């Protein structure tokens, strides 16, 4: 008849066998499942993914889990508080909870949008008209770019550098300006018209002006009028 030592060894063997089987059971999904994600977290993630869709090549959202002391959020309704908040980088999101959305809580998230942006391929002196070969494409986290970075290349091409730009500078909107079509002291054809009439006079510009910009024009009788630039050396009187 087996003695106590035999039974002790048998118990150890059974324990080791169960321990060895644990990874296999976990792989088949038989043991306990992972805890369910709070409804508010899932709603915030889905909301931010939708808002950032199409902004770059890929989007990743990390939502900070709410405190365990807070009650569950029933029927969450997500919104972006304030105005002008970009849907990337560190984002504060509001969540209305309850069937009548009476309770509001705020959650923090980080949205990483990876995509293409544009930098100057070489040095660009101020006043340089920007052409395609002067730009270089880079790829990275768009939320880490300057706030006024221009992501659409077509909005850069044809503009002038408003200030000197060193090689590798991320192109920003305040660094660009429309090329001047009217220069100060330049002779300008001034057009004025209305229903059923049109007159044209010559004058001299007192300001530089880009397309759509306003300039002052001095006429031959010394009168000064304000006009809107419509083309190279041409402007229309602003009434």
C-alpha positions as CSV (number, residue, x, y, z in Angstrom):
1,X,0.0,0.0,0.0
2,X,1.5,3.4,-1.0
3,X,2.8,5.4,1.9
4,X,2.6,9.1,2.8
5,X,5.7,9.9,0.7
6,X,4.1,8.5,-2.4
7,X,0.9,10.6,-2.0
8,X,3.0,13.7,-1.4
9,X,4.9,13.1,-4.7
10,X,1.7,12.5,-6.5
11,X,0.2,15.8,-5.4
12,X,3.3,17.7,-6.6
13,X,3.1,15.9,-10.0
14,X,-0.6,16.9,-10.5
15,X,0.2,20.6,-9.6
16,X,3.0,20.7,-12.1
17,X,0.8,19.2,-14.8
18,X,-1.9,21.9,-14.2
19,X,0.7,24.7,-14.3
20,X,2.1,23.4,-17.6
21,X,-1.4,23.3,-19.1
22,X,-2.3,26.9,-18.1
23,X,-0.7,28.6,-21.2
24,X,-2.5,26.2,-23.6
25,X,-5.8,26.9,-21.8
26,X,-5.2,30.7,-22.1
27,X,-4.5,30.4,-25.8
28,X,-7.8,28.7,-26.4
29,X,-9.7,31.4,-24.5
30,X,-11.0,29.0,-21.9
31,X,-9.9,30.8,-18.7
32,X,-11.0,34.2,-17.6
33,X,-11.5,36.9,-20.3
34,X,-9.8,40.3,-20.2
35,X,-11.8,43.0,-18.4
36,X,-14.3,44.9,-20.5
37,X,-13.3,48.4,-21.7
38,X,-15.5,51.1,-20.1
39,X,-18.2,52.3,-22.4
40,X,-17.0,55.9,-22.2
41,X,-13.5,55.0,-23.2
42,X,-14.7,53.1,-26.3
43,X,-17.0,55.9,-27.2
44,X,-14.2,58.5,-26.9
45,X,-11.8,56.4,-29.0
46,X,-14.4,55.9,-31.7
47,X,-15.3,59.6,-31.8
48,X,-11.7,60.7,-32.1
49,X,-10.8,58.1,-34.7
50,X,-13.8,59.5,-36.8
51,X,-12.7,63.1,-36.3
52,X,-9.1,62.4,-37.4
53,X,-10.0,60.2,-40.3
54,X,-8.4,61.3,-43.5
55,X,-5.9,63.7,-41.8
56,X,-2.9,61.5,-42.3
57,X,-1.7,58.0,-43.3
58,X,-2.5,56.4,-39.9
59,X,-4.2,57.4,-36.7
60,X,-3.7,56.0,-33.2
61,X,-5.8,57.1,-30.1
62,X,-4.8,56.5,-26.5
63,X,-7.6,57.3,-24.0
64,X,-6.8,57.8,-20.3
65,X,-9.0,55.4,-18.3
66,X,-11.4,57.2,-16.0
67,X,-11.0,56.9,-12.2
68,X,-12.3,53.6,-10.7
69,X,-14.2,55.7,-8.2
70,X,-16.5,57.2,-10.9
71,X,-19.8,55.4,-11.6
72,X,-20.2,53.7,-15.0
73,X,-21.1,56.1,-17.8
74,X,-24.5,55.0,-19.3
75,X,-25.2,55.8,-23.0
76,X,-22.1,58.1,-23.4
77,X,-22.4,61.0,-25.8
78,X,-19.0,62.5,-26.7
79,X,-18.3,66.1,-27.7
80,X,-15.3,68.4,-28.1
81,X,-15.5,71.3,-25.6
82,X,-14.6,74.9,-26.7
83,X,-13.9,76.0,-30.3
84,X,-11.0,75.5,-32.6
85,X,-9.5,72.5,-30.7
86,X,-7.6,70.3,-33.2
87,X,-8.5,66.6,-33.2
88,X,-4.9,65.6,-32.7
89,X,-2.2,65.8,-30.0
90,X,-3.4,66.1,-26.4
91,X,-7.2,66.4,-26.5
92,X,-9.7,67.1,-23.8
93,X,-13.1,65.4,-24.5
94,X,-16.4,65.9,-22.9
95,X,-18.7,62.9,-22.3
96,X,-22.4,63.3,-21.4
97,X,-23.6,60.3,-19.3
98,X,-27.0,58.9,-18.6
99,X,-30.1,58.4,-20.7
100,X,-30.8,62.2,-20.5
101,X,-27.1,63.1,-20.6
102,X,-27.4,65.1,-17.4
103,X,-24.0,64.3,-16.0
104,X,-20.9,65.5,-17.8
105,X,-17.4,64.3,-17.3
106,X,-14.1,65.2,-19.1
107,X,-11.5,62.7,-20.3
108,X,-8.0,63.1,-21.6
109,X,-6.7,61.5,-24.7
110,X,-3.7,61.6,-27.1
111,X,-4.3,61.3,-30.8
112,X,-1.3,60.5,-33.0
113,X,-1.8,61.3,-36.7
114,X,1.1,60.2,-38.9
115,X,1.3,61.8,-42.3
116,X,3.2,63.9,-44.8
117,X,4.2,67.5,-44.4
118,X,6.4,69.9,-46.3
119,X,9.8,71.6,-45.6
120,X,12.0,73.9,-47.6
121,X,14.5,71.8,-49.5
122,X,17.1,74.6,-49.4
123,X,17.5,78.2,-48.3
124,X,14.7,80.5,-49.6
125,X,15.4,84.2,-49.5
126,X,12.5,86.5,-48.7
127,X,10.4,87.2,-51.8
128,X,11.3,83.9,-53.6
129,X,8.3,82.5,-55.6
130,X,8.0,78.9,-54.3
131,X,8.1,76.1,-56.9
132,X,7.7,72.4,-56.5
133,X,11.4,71.7,-56.6
134,X,12.0,74.0,-53.6
135,X,10.0,71.7,-51.3
136,X,10.8,68.4,-49.7
137,X,8.3,65.9,-48.2
138,X,8.7,64.6,-44.7
139,X,6.7,62.1,-42.7
140,X,5.9,62.1,-39.0
141,X,3.5,62.9,-36.2
142,X,1.5,65.9,-37.4
143,X,0.5,66.9,-33.9
144,X,4.1,67.8,-33.1
145,X,4.3,70.3,-36.0
146,X,3.9,74.1,-35.5
147,X,0.3,75.1,-35.1
148,X,0.2,76.9,-38.5
149,X,2.0,74.2,-40.6
150,X,0.6,74.0,-44.1
151,X,0.0,70.4,-45.0
152,X,-1.5,71.0,-48.5
153,X,1.3,71.5,-51.0
154,X,-1.0,73.3,-53.4
155,X,-1.5,76.1,-50.8
156,X,2.3,76.7,-50.9
157,X,3.1,76.6,-54.6
158,X,3.0,80.0,-56.2
159,X,3.3,81.8,-53.0
160,X,6.3,83.9,-52.0
161,X,8.5,83.4,-48.9
162,X,7.6,86.3,-46.7
163,X,10.8,86.0,-44.8
164,X,14.1,84.1,-45.3
165,X,13.7,80.4,-44.7
166,X,16.6,78.0,-43.9
167,X,16.8,74.5,-45.3
168,X,14.5,72.0,-43.5
169,X,12.1,74.6,-42.2
170,X,8.5,73.4,-41.8
171,X,6.4,75.6,-44.1
172,X,3.9,77.7,-42.0
173,X,1.1,80.0,-43.2
174,X,2.6,83.2,-41.7
175,X,5.8,82.5,-43.7
176,X,4.0,82.9,-47.0
177,X,2.4,85.7,-48.9
178,X,0.8,86.2,-52.3
179,X,3.1,87.6,-55.0
180,X,2.6,91.3,-55.6
181,X,0.9,92.1,-58.9
182,X,1.1,95.8,-58.3
183,X,4.2,97.5,-57.0
184,X,4.6,100.9,-55.3
185,X,5.1,103.8,-57.8
186,X,4.0,101.5,-60.7
187,X,1.6,102.8,-63.4
188,X,-1.8,101.2,-62.9
189,X,-4.8,100.9,-65.1
190,X,-7.8,101.7,-62.8
191,X,-11.2,100.5,-63.8
192,X,-14.5,101.7,-62.3
193,X,-17.9,100.6,-63.4
194,X,-21.5,99.8,-62.5
195,X,-24.7,98.8,-64.2
196,X,-24.5,100.0,-67.8
197,X,-21.2,101.9,-67.6
198,X,-17.4,101.3,-67.4
199,X,-14.6,103.8,-67.3
200,X,-10.8,103.3,-67.2
201,X,-8.1,105.7,-66.0
202,X,-4.4,105.6,-65.4
203,X,-2.9,106.2,-62.0
204,X,0.2,105.4,-60.0
205,X,0.1,102.9,-57.1
206,X,1.1,104.1,-53.6
207,X,1.3,100.6,-52.2
208,X,2.4,97.0,-53.2
209,X,-0.6,94.8,-53.7
210,X,-1.3,91.1,-54.3
211,X,-4.3,89.7,-56.1
212,X,-7.5,90.7,-54.2
213,X,-5.6,93.1,-52.0
214,X,-6.3,96.8,-51.7
215,X,-4.0,99.6,-52.8
216,X,-4.1,103.4,-52.9
217,X,-3.8,104.9,-56.4
218,X,-3.1,108.5,-57.1
219,X,-4.7,109.9,-60.3
220,X,-3.4,112.6,-62.6
221,X,-5.5,115.2,-60.8
222,X,-3.8,114.2,-57.5
223,X,-6.9,112.6,-56.2
224,X,-6.2,109.3,-54.3
225,X,-8.7,106.4,-54.5
226,X,-8.7,102.9,-53.0
227,X,-8.8,100.0,-55.5
228,X,-8.7,96.2,-55.4
229,X,-5.9,94.5,-57.4
230,X,-7.4,92.4,-60.2
231,X,-4.3,91.5,-62.2
232,X,-0.8,92.6,-63.1
233,X,-0.9,96.4,-63.1
234,X,-4.6,96.5,-62.9
235,X,-7.1,97.4,-60.2
236,X,-10.8,98.1,-59.7
237,X,-12.1,101.0,-57.7
238,X,-13.7,100.0,-54.4
239,X,-16.9,101.9,-53.7
